[in-house]
């Protein structure tokens, strides 16, 4: 946590929020990609 505070003061709050949201979207996209890759197998069943 102590490394985040100086980072916020250097680059600004909006950039930190954007990076956080991009990280969250990336994890959700990984789940979507995984489901799409298993979809053909589930369609055969």
Helices and strands as residue ranges (DSSP letters): H 2-11, H 13-44
